Amino acid sequence: MKVAVVGATGLVGSKMIEVLAERHFPVTELIPVASPRSYGREIGFGGRKWTVAGPDEAIAKRPDVAIFSAGGAVSAELAPRFAEAGCRVVDNSSYWRMDPTKKLVVPEINADVIGREDMIIANPNCSTIQMVMPLAPLHKAYGIKRIVVSTYQSVTGAGQKGIEQLEAERSGGSGTKFPYRIDMNVIPHIDSFLPDGYTKEEVKMINETKKILRDESIAVTATTVRVPVRGGHSESVNVELLRDFSLEEVRGLWAEMPGLSVVDDPSASEYPMPIFAEGRDDVFVGRLRRDGTVPYGLNFWCVSDNLRKGAATNAVQIAEVLLEKGFIG
């Protein structure tokens, strides 16, 4: 199978290639695609070297599937070209997510929406993915009325320049990725601000959650914050359900959810943290407790490696669904 990775030299693109290898995706030819400054560079995969190509060369090779992580502008231009050549596209940018003609997929939750007609499939925002993983079984069992989420997002979510700024500041230097110092600081500003005071990152979480859970009636509000950590994103989530529940029932539902790990023993100081999530594919959930201020409220804390389940792993899992359904290969 011919697999193109568009944005192959970036932080997420590199992780996608790593995950393809880890999950033994049946790649017979890897087609790494990047910007002109990377043309000719060699990338190791499957015991050999593959040369970075431009998009025209990649399309001419007629890949079976292309996994994109190169930004919205690139996806807007190139995803339709790959699709017109008969290549299925899994896109990690925000460009196609809210397009009503495109599916937005977390395979453990809504793989069933993918049909033979879908040539471009959207990978959700990293923060949305890790939040809907524990929410999906709750929504199915009890219904969700309202969600209030605050995020604590790793510098890795800002790409290599985000990591470089944190490391430079810790060595006495500086960087230009964030508007303020990130080391020893938190910045309540991810993506650009909109006229209503929300950021685009917050609006992504609001809109994508409703689309993935297939329920526009859910009220969602979000505050997204950058923090000086590398391991992954963390989220504090408050949920108001439509029906009563027990904490034991919730833990049982989470235990049955593929890709979700419950780490919840406060007496032993056991709860999810980025240092334990880094390099792992599960979403980790804990600090489960009732919210007594509303009839059917609960609070929880979840953590996930945003480069893996929040991006690369989820994208490769979508490609696996395409393979299982016989749409590629």
C-alpha positions in Angstrom: 0.0 0.0 0.0 1.3 3.4 -0.9 1.0 5.9 2.0 1.7 9.6 1.7 2.4 11.7 4.8 2.0 15.4 4.0 4.0 17.5 6.4 6.3 14.6 7.0 9.2 16.6 8.5 7.1 18.4 11.1 6.5 17.5 14.7 3.2 15.7 14.1 4.2 14.4 10.6 7.2 12.7 12.1 5.0 11.2 14.8 2.6 9.9 12.2 5.4 8.0 10.5 6.5 6.6 13.9 2.9 5.5 14.6 2.5 3.9 11.2 5.5 1.7 12.0 4.4 1.0 15.6 1.0 -0.1 14.5 2.3 -2.2 11.6 0.2 -0.4 9.1 0.8 -2.3 5.8 2.9 0.3 4.0 4.7 -0.9 0.9 5.8 2.5 -0.2 6.1 5.6 2.0 5.7 8.9 0.2 6.9 11.7 2.5 5.8 15.1 1.4 7.0 18.5 2.7 7.8 22.0 1.7 10.5 22.8 -0.9 13.2 23.4 1.8 13.0 19.6 2.7 13.0 18.2 -0.9 15.5 15.5 -1.2 15.8 14.8 2.5 15.7 11.2 3.5 13.4 9.7 6.1 13.9 6.2 7.6 10.9 3.9 7.7 10.6 0.1 7.4 14.3 -0.5 7.2 15.0 1.7 4.3 15.2 5.4 3.3 12.5 7.3 1.6 13.1 10.6 -0.2 10.9 13.7 0.6 8.9 14.7 -2.4 6.8 17.6 -3.5 3.0 17.3 -3.9 3.0 16.9 -7.7 5.4 14.0 -7.5 3.4 12.4 -4.7 0.1 12.7 -6.5 1.7 11.2 -9.6 2.6 8.1 -7.6 -1.1 7.6 -6.9 -1.0 6.8 -3.1 -3.9 4.8 -1.6 -4.1 7.1 1.4 -2.6 10.4 2.4 -2.3 11.6 6.0 -2.0 15.4 6.2 -0.4 17.5 9.0 0.7 20.6 7.1 -1.8 23.3 8.2 -5.1 24.5 6.9 -3.9 26.4 3.8 -2.0 23.4 2.5 -5.0 21.1 3.2 -7.4 23.4 1.5 -5.2 23.4 -1.7 -3.9 19.8 -1.7 -6.4 17.6 -0.1 -8.9 17.9 -3.1 -6.1 17.2 -5.5 -5.1 14.0 -3.8 -8.8 13.0 -3.5 -9.3 13.7 -7.2 -6.5 11.3 -8.0 -8.4 8.6 -6.1 -6.4 8.9 -2.8 -8.2 8.9 0.5 -7.2 11.8 2.7 -7.1 11.9 6.5 -6.5 15.6 7.4 -5.2 16.8 10.8 -5.8 20.5 10.1 -8.9 22.5 11.2 -9.9 23.3 7.6 -12.4 20.5 6.9 -13.6 19.7 10.4 -16.8 21.7 10.4 -17.5 21.3 6.6 -21.0 19.6 6.7 -19.9 17.3 3.8 -16.9 16.0 5.7 -16.8 13.4 8.5 -15.1 14.3 11.8 -13.9 11.1 13.4 -12.6 9.6 16.6 -12.7 5.9 15.7 -13.6 4.6 19.1 -16.7 6.8 19.0 -18.0 7.3 15.5 -16.1 5.2 13.0 -19.5 4.1 11.6 -20.0 7.5 9.9 -17.2 6.8 7.4 -18.7 5.7 4.0 -17.3 4.7 0.7 -18.1 8.2 -0.6 -15.8 9.9 1.9 -12.5 10.9 0.2 -11.5 13.5 2.8 -11.9 12.7 6.5 -11.2 15.2 9.2 -9.1 14.5 12.3 -10.4 16.5 15.3 -8.6 19.0 17.4 -6.3 17.4 20.0 -8.1 18.8 23.0 -11.5 17.8 21.6 -10.3 14.2 21.0 -9.2 13.6 24.6 -12.3 15.2 26.0 -14.9 13.3 24.0 -13.3 10.0 24.7 -14.6 9.9 28.3 -17.7 11.9 27.4 -19.0 9.6 24.7 -20.0 6.7 27.0 -21.6 9.2 29.4 -23.6 10.8 26.6 -24.8 7.4 25.4 -25.8 6.3 28.9 -27.2 9.5 30.4 -27.3 12.3 27.9 -25.3 15.5 28.3 -26.8 18.9 29.0 -23.7 21.0 29.5 -19.9 20.9 29.5 -17.5 23.4 31.0 -13.9 22.6 30.2 -10.6 24.3 31.0 -7.4 23.1 29.3 -3.8 23.0 30.3 -2.1 22.5 26.9 1.5 21.4 26.3 4.0 23.5 24.4 4.2 20.6 21.9 0.7 21.7 20.7 2.5 24.8 19.2 4.9 22.7 17.2 8.7 22.6 17.3 9.0 26.3 17.9 6.9 26.0 21.0 9.3 23.4 22.4 12.3 25.5 21.4 11.0 28.6 23.2 10.4 26.7 26.4 13.9 25.1 26.3 15.5 28.4 25.4 13.9 30.2 28.3 15.0 27.5 30.7 18.5 28.1 29.5 18.4 31.8 29.9 17.4 32.6 26.3 14.1 33.6 24.6 11.8 32.6 21.8 9.1 34.1 19.5 6.4 31.5 19.3 4.3 32.7 22.2 3.4 36.4 23.0 4.8 36.1 26.5 7.4 34.0 28.3 6.0 30.5 28.7 8.5 29.1 31.3 7.3 29.7 34.8 4.1 31.1 33.3 0.7 30.1 31.9 -0.9 31.9 28.9 -4.7 31.9 28.5 -4.4 32.4 24.7 -4.3 29.6 22.1 -5.0 30.6 18.5 -6.4 34.0 17.6 -9.1 35.9 19.5 -12.6 36.3 18.0 -14.9 39.4 18.5 -16.8 37.7 21.3 -13.6 37.2 23.4 -13.3 33.4 22.7 -10.3 32.1 20.9 -10.5 29.9 17.8 -9.2 27.0 19.8 -12.0 27.3 22.3 -14.6 27.5 19.5 -13.1 24.4 17.9 -13.7 22.4 21.1 -17.3 23.7 21.3 -18.3 22.9 17.7 -16.3 19.7 17.2 -17.7 18.1 20.4 -21.3 18.6 19.2 -20.4 17.2 15.7 -18.6 14.1 17.0 -21.3 13.3 19.6 -24.0 14.0 17.1 -25.9 16.3 19.4 -26.3 20.0 18.7 -28.3 20.5 21.9 -25.2 20.1 24.1 -24.1 23.4 25.7 -20.3 23.6 25.7 -18.0 26.4 26.9 -14.2 26.3 27.0 -11.2 28.2 28.2 -7.9 27.0 26.6 -4.5 27.7 28.3 -0.9 27.0 27.3 1.3 25.7 30.2 5.1 25.0 30.4 5.0 21.2 30.0 5.9 18.8 27.2 4.2 15.5 28.0 0.7 16.2 26.8 -2.5 18.2 27.3 -4.6 18.1 30.5 -8.2 19.1 31.0 -10.6 19.9 33.9 -14.1 18.9 32.7 -17.4 19.7 34.4 -20.4 17.8 33.0 -24.1 18.2 33.7 -25.9 15.1 32.7 -29.6 14.6 31.9 -30.2 11.6 34.1 -28.8 10.4 37.5 -25.8 8.2 37.7 -23.5 6.6 40.2 -19.7 7.1 40.3 -19.4 3.3 40.2 -21.5 3.2 37.0 -19.3 5.9 35.4 -16.1 4.0 36.3 -17.6 0.9 34.7 -18.5 2.7 31.5 -15.0 4.1 31.3 -13.4 0.7 32.0 -15.3 -0.7 28.9 -14.3 2.2 26.6 -11.4 1.2 24.3 -8.5 3.7 24.5 -9.5 5.0 27.9 -7.6 4.3 31.1 -8.9 5.1 34.5 -6.3 6.4 37.0 -8.3 7.4 40.0 -7.1 6.6 43.5 -6.7 9.9 45.4 -5.8 8.1 48.6 -2.7 6.8 46.9 -2.1 10.1 45.0 -2.9 8.3 41.8 -4.3 10.6 39.1 -3.5 11.3 35.4 -0.5 13.6 34.7 1.4 14.5 31.5 4.6 12.9 32.6 2.8 9.5 32.6 0.9 10.1 29.4 3.8 11.1 27.2 4.5 8.5 24.6 1.3 6.5 25.2 -1.9 6.3 23.1 -4.6 6.1 25.8 -6.5 9.0 27.2 -6.1 8.9 31.0 -9.0 9.9 33.2 -9.4 10.4 37.0 -10.3 12.9 39.8 -13.9 11.7 39.3 -16.3 13.3 41.8 -19.9 14.6 41.9 -20.7 18.2 41.4 -23.2 18.9 44.1 -24.2 22.3 42.7 -26.5 20.8 40.0 -28.7 17.6 40.2 -26.7 15.4 37.8 -23.2 17.0 37.7 -19.7 15.4 37.8 -16.1 16.6 37.5 -13.2 14.8 36.1 -9.6 15.4 34.9 -8.2 13.8 31.7 -4.7 13.8 30.2 -3.4 12.6 26.8 -0.3 12.9 24.7 -1.5 15.5 22.2 1.0 14.4 19.5 -0.3 10.8 19.6 -4.0 10.2 20.4 -4.5 14.0 19.9 -3.1 13.9 16.4 -1.0 11.1 14.9 -2.5 8.0 16.4 -6.1 9.1 15.8 -5.2 9.8 12.2 -3.6 6.4 11.7 -6.6 4.8 13.4 -8.8 6.5 10.8 -6.7 5.0 8.1 -7.0 1.6 9.8 -10.8 2.0 9.6 -10.6 2.7 5.9 -8.5 -0.5 5.5 -11.0 -2.5 7.6 -13.9 -1.3 5.6 -12.2 -2.2 2.3 -12.0 1.4 1.1 -8.2 1.3 0.6 -5.8 -1.6 -0.1 
